[in-house]
Amino acid sequence: MRIDQTFDRRELLRRAILLVGGTAIAAPVELFADSGAKARFFGPAEYSLLEVVADIIMPRTDTPGAIDAGVPLAFDALMKNWASRERQEQFRALLKEIDQAAREQGNGLLALEDTRRAEVLVAFDKSKNGDRVYRKFKELVLTLYYHSEVGATQELRYEHVPGRWEASVKMTPETRAWAV
Amino acid sequence: MFDAIVIGSGMSGGWAAKELTEKGLKTLVIERGRHIEHRADYTDSLLPWQLPNLGMVPEEEAARDYAIQSQCYAFTTATQQYWVKDSEHPYSYPEDKPFFWLRGYHLGGRSIMWGRQSYRLSPMDFEANAKDGHGSDWPIRYSDLAPWYDHVEKFAGISGSKEGLPQLPDGEFLPPMDLTVPEKDFKARLEKAFPGRRLIAGRCAHLTSAQPHHLELGRAPCQYRSLCDRGCSYGAYFSSLSATLPAARRTGNLTIVTDSIAHSLVYDPKSRKVSGVRVIDANTKQGRTYEAKMVFLCASAIPTAQILLNSACEAFPEGLANRSGAVGRYLMDHLYGVGAGGMYPGFGDIYHAGRRPNGFYIPRYRNVTESGDYLRGFGFQGSVLRAGWNASQPGIGVDLKAKLRTPGPWMVWLAGFGEMLPRPDNRVTLHPTRKDKWGIPIVHIDCSLGENEQKMLVAACEDAKQMIQAAGAAVLYSNSESKGVGLAIHEMGTAHMGVDPARSVLNKYNQAHDVSNLFVTDGACMASGGCQNPSLTYMAISARAAHHATEFLREGVI
């Protein structure tokens, strides 16, 4: 079978999954990924920064975090497949700015210890809460996480076919939010 | 030679096709867009993590090809296939009067993209023009349409509650969707603070309980997924694809041609009737003509005017059936984008399950139970639901994760839909020089809001804020400006019904005053718009017109 080069890998995989299994089999996120760093939008240093930042924004706790959910790779894919040139430049600059904020604390973000990294990001988040580019960046990281399979089903809850509308359900402090 | 040709397969065309074929008429439906297969072509099986780009259409593609369509709330990668490319389907408007024309060209038209809110017009609405002198007096009254509302509600399946409100007549309802506890609380507080106002469950075209005649067509009850914009594989909401076209098909009297763009109607000066429809093949650009004993124009308000104007001939130099000069005029939408929202206090120990594809409705009260310093009025759609995770929450890391794990506060919002007065200057014309790639003159849309609308926008916003505050909730945002004419996606009025052939295009049977075998039953026929979502009225009017047209045909009158 000749595979059209323009055919979307993700769609191919989705169809393959549907063929063998029916519905939502957990596909390891690596399967969706392009085979190497070469095909990524972000350069290796930028990508490492993105990983660290995503991990600090949404860390692994008793449930998986952003890295487990494949957020950095999916974010990179968004840059290639969704973002305008302007947006790409904004996010490139944002990562640089975060790294610069770390340098003002002594060293680039990647070279800092974990606790120092988190401190830098906490301060950055506070100072940038009104900044459109940062807010969009954070929104994308969070959406990629909560709409990922682990984010939607392990951290939060998702039902594709609820089959009912219950206008009032008693809840406890442990009740999790719906992902969608 | 067909008995009838129906141009358009959306909300109105689907109904015309169903009624005509069920009465035994050999009917051809002409659809300009491609075939869409119910279920197979829908994207409602996609899980959140399968949605390309989180549902976001690539920014440069959206700007290049969907500059207008991307302004709609429902424009995502999951629905992109339904929206036209603005770059392929241009139209023009004066630079200072943008008009947002949102469209889907495919079998089923916008009936698979609609908001599904379903309200009857009321006696008051049919009398409005006569009373205040704007537009033409409707040649029908509520009582003429009431049995047809019954008829279409039963078939379509409309969920709602009987409320006994004169300004929003009850219908043949399936069970309503429950209000949340805070919504009931809001209702109680609101109705106490403003005794002339009512908050009711939204009325929507969803099967809350599928009846045998729904099941027969392969329709199933609503699953509360709120993936409606993608098309519903359960057929739980009414569309041409889930309901009217399957019903028409099973009669054996239906023929559908897709990818066939109606260019113009053929007028025969000898018989003084239309004899057929000229179409252009969307793919090959070849022209051909279909003939029939009568034509139902259901292309939606703007294209219906375009087709009539483009059918100008010796007998009708200003456009077919346009001796009145009203074709293209009196374009209306609803005021849209006005309202307010806020945080609703309390109720921290309850949540909801399932995604209700509906909300509540506050029927019009201005110039009904309370006065306003403007003509006509507005209604509100809204809801009080618990917020999910909120990306704009400050903070990061473990603390943020813990915070977003639990449901957010209850949020209330009210979205106003206001009536636009019918004004002759709000007008669709053919562009004098520009043509689309099929050689058809593009439309020029010149439409703006008047003083009455501007007053109403301010008032609706103020009312929304007051109602939220009356419930003890804090207003977090409000808007008193129109988001843009067209964005309510309720285009109406461009070939309106009226008593006087010198002022209006259609008579009380939706029959063109000037051409006896031509009927228009889409939004173009509306003499006024009310403030209610209009689709249910198009359905009832289409069914009614099909009934009368068939009788005329049988009696040999047309």
HADDOCK unambig.tbl for C-alpha pairs under 7 A between the chains (distance, minus, plus):
assign (segid A and resid 56 and name CA) (segid B and resid 397 and name CA) 5.49 0.50 0.50
assign (segid A and resid 57 and name CA) (segid B and resid 396 and name CA) 4.71 0.50 0.50
assign (segid A and resid 57 and name CA) (segid B and resid 397 and name CA) 4.55 0.50 0.50
assign (segid A and resid 58 and name CA) (segid B and resid 396 and name CA) 6.95 0.50 0.50
assign (segid A and resid 58 and name CA) (segid B and resid 397 and name CA) 5.15 0.50 0.50
assign (segid A and resid 58 and name CA) (segid B and resid 401 and name CA) 6.53 0.50 0.50
assign (segid A and resid 59 and name CA) (segid B and resid 397 and name CA) 5.89 0.50 0.50
assign (segid A and resid 59 and name CA) (segid B and resid 398 and name CA) 6.54 0.50 0.50
assign (segid A and resid 78 and name CA) (segid B and resid 53 and name CA) 5.91 0.50 0.50
assign (segid A and resid 81 and name CA) (segid B and resid 58 and name CA) 6.35 0.50 0.50
assign (segid A and resid 82 and name CA) (segid B and resid 53 and name CA) 6.34 0.50 0.50
assign (segid A and resid 82 and name CA) (segid B and resid 57 and name CA) 6.52 0.50 0.50
assign (segid A and resid 82 and name CA) (segid B and resid 58 and name CA) 3.83 0.50 0.50
assign (segid A and resid 82 and name CA) (segid B and resid 59 and name CA) 5.88 0.50 0.50
assign (segid A and resid 83 and name CA) (segid B and resid 58 and name CA) 6.17 0.50 0.50
assign (segid A and resid 83 and name CA) (segid B and resid 59 and name CA) 5.78 0.50 0.50
assign (segid A and resid 84 and name CA) (segid B and resid 59 and name CA) 5.32 0.50 0.50
assign (segid A and resid 84 and name CA) (segid B and resid 60 and name CA) 5.47 0.50 0.50
assign (segid A and resid 122 and name CA) (segid B and resid 395 and name CA) 6.76 0.50 0.50
assign (segid A and resid 122 and name CA) (segid B and resid 396 and name CA) 6.52 0.50 0.50
assign (segid A and resid 125 and name CA) (segid B and resid 395 and name CA) 6.36 0.50 0.50
assign (segid A and resid 126 and name CA) (segid B and resid 395 and name CA) 6.92 0.50 0.50
assign (segid A and resid 129 and name CA) (segid B and resid 394 and name CA) 6.57 0.50 0.50
assign (segid A and resid 135 and name CA) (segid B and resid 392 and name CA) 6.79 0.50 0.50
assign (segid A and resid 139 and name CA) (segid B and resid 391 and name CA) 5.03 0.50 0.50
assign (segid A and resid 142 and name CA) (segid B and resid 391 and name CA) 6.49 0.50 0.50
assign (segid A and resid 147 and name CA) (segid B and resid 48 and name CA) 5.47 0.50 0.50
assign (segid A and resid 147 and name CA) (segid B and resid 49 and name CA) 5.54 0.50 0.50
assign (segid A and resid 148 and name CA) (segid B and resid 49 and name CA) 4.89 0.50 0.50
assign (segid A and resid 149 and name CA) (segid B and resid 49 and name CA) 6.01 0.50 0.50
assign (segid A and resid 156 and name CA) (segid B and resid 405 and name CA) 6.37 0.50 0.50
assign (segid A and resid 160 and name CA) (segid B and resid 47 and name CA) 6.94 0.50 0.50
assign (segid A and resid 160 and name CA) (segid B and resid 225 and name CA) 6.50 0.50 0.50
assign (segid A and resid 161 and name CA) (segid B and resid 223 and name CA) 6.09 0.50 0.50
assign (segid A and resid 161 and name CA) (segid B and resid 225 and name CA) 5.61 0.50 0.50
assign (segid A and resid 162 and name CA) (segid B and resid 223 and name CA) 6.08 0.50 0.50
assign (segid A and resid 162 and name CA) (segid B and resid 224 and name CA) 5.95 0.50 0.50
assign (segid A and resid 162 and name CA) (segid B and resid 225 and name CA) 6.16 0.50 0.50
assign (segid A and resid 162 and name CA) (segid B and resid 354 and name CA) 4.96 0.50 0.50
assign (segid A and resid 163 and name CA) (segid B and resid 223 and name CA) 3.98 0.50 0.50
assign (segid A and resid 163 and name CA) (segid B and resid 224 and name CA) 5.72 0.50 0.50
assign (segid A and resid 164 and name CA) (segid B and resid 223 and name CA) 5.96 0.50 0.50
assign (segid A and resid 164 and name CA) (segid B and resid 224 and name CA) 5.77 0.50 0.50
assign (segid A and resid 164 and name CA) (segid B and resid 354 and name CA) 5.60 0.50 0.50
assign (segid A and resid 165 and name CA) (segid B and resid 224 and name CA) 6.05 0.50 0.50
assign (segid A and resid 165 and name CA) (segid B and resid 353 and name CA) 5.84 0.50 0.50
assign (segid A and resid 165 and name CA) (segid B and resid 354 and name CA) 4.66 0.50 0.50
assign (segid A and resid 165 and name CA) (segid B and resid 355 and name CA) 6.47 0.50 0.50
assign (segid A and resid 165 and name CA) (segid B and resid 356 and name CA) 6.07 0.50 0.50
assign (segid A and resid 166 and name CA) (segid B and resid 352 and name CA) 5.54 0.50 0.50
assign (segid A and resid 166 and name CA) (segid B and resid 353 and name CA) 5.00 0.50 0.50
assign (segid A and resid 166 and name CA) (segid B and resid 354 and name CA) 6.39 0.50 0.50
assign (segid A and resid 167 and name CA) (segid B and resid 178 and name CA) 5.99 0.50 0.50
assign (segid A and resid 167 and name CA) (segid B and resid 179 and name CA) 6.17 0.50 0.50
assign (segid A and resid 167 and name CA) (segid B and resid 180 and name CA) 4.61 0.50 0.50
assign (segid A and resid 167 and name CA) (segid B and resid 352 and name CA) 4.99 0.50 0.50
assign (segid A and resid 167 and name CA) (segid B and resid 353 and name CA) 6.75 0.50 0.50
assign (segid A and resid 168 and name CA) (segid B and resid 180 and name CA) 5.96 0.50 0.50
assign (segid A and resid 168 and name CA) (segid B and resid 181 and name CA) 6.44 0.50 0.50
assign (segid A and resid 168 and name CA) (segid B and resid 350 and name CA) 6.02 0.50 0.50
assign (segid A and resid 168 and name CA) (segid B and resid 351 and name CA) 5.65 0.50 0.50
assign (segid A and resid 168 and name CA) (segid B and resid 352 and name CA) 5.01 0.50 0.50
assign (segid A and resid 169 and name CA) (segid B and resid 350 and name CA) 5.31 0.50 0.50
assign (segid A and resid 169 and name CA) (segid B and resid 351 and name CA) 5.01 0.50 0.50
assign (segid A and resid 169 and name CA) (segid B and resid 352 and name CA) 5.30 0.50 0.50
assign (segid A and resid 169 and name CA) (segid B and resid 353 and name CA) 6.98 0.50 0.50
assign (segid A and resid 170 and name CA) (segid B and resid 349 and name CA) 6.05 0.50 0.50
assign (segid A and resid 170 and name CA) (segid B and resid 350 and name CA) 4.61 0.50 0.50
assign (segid A and resid 170 and name CA) (segid B and resid 351 and name CA) 6.43 0.50 0.50
assign (segid A and resid 171 and name CA) (segid B and resid 349 and name CA) 5.30 0.50 0.50
assign (segid A and resid 171 and name CA) (segid B and resid 350 and name CA) 5.21 0.50 0.50
assign (segid A and resid 171 and name CA) (segid B and resid 351 and name CA) 6.35 0.50 0.50
assign (segid A and resid 172 and name CA) (segid B and resid 349 and name CA) 6.63 0.50 0.50
assign (segid A and resid 175 and name CA) (segid B and resid 406 and name CA) 6.32 0.50 0.50
assign (segid A and resid 176 and name CA) (segid B and resid 405 and name CA) 5.49 0.50 0.50
assign (segid A and resid 176 and name CA) (segid B and resid 406 and name CA) 4.77 0.50 0.50
assign (segid A and resid 176 and name CA) (segid B and resid 407 and name CA) 6.52 0.50 0.50
assign (segid A and resid 177 and name CA) (segid B and resid 388 and name CA) 5.84 0.50 0.50
assign (segid A and resid 177 and name CA) (segid B and resid 405 and name CA) 5.77 0.50 0.50
assign (segid A and resid 177 and name CA) (segid B and resid 406 and name CA) 4.84 0.50 0.50
assign (segid A and resid 177 and name CA) (segid B and resid 407 and name CA) 4.43 0.50 0.50
assign (segid A and resid 178 and name CA) (segid B and resid 388 and name CA) 6.26 0.50 0.50
assign (segid A and resid 179 and name CA) (segid B and resid 388 and name CA) 6.90 0.50 0.50
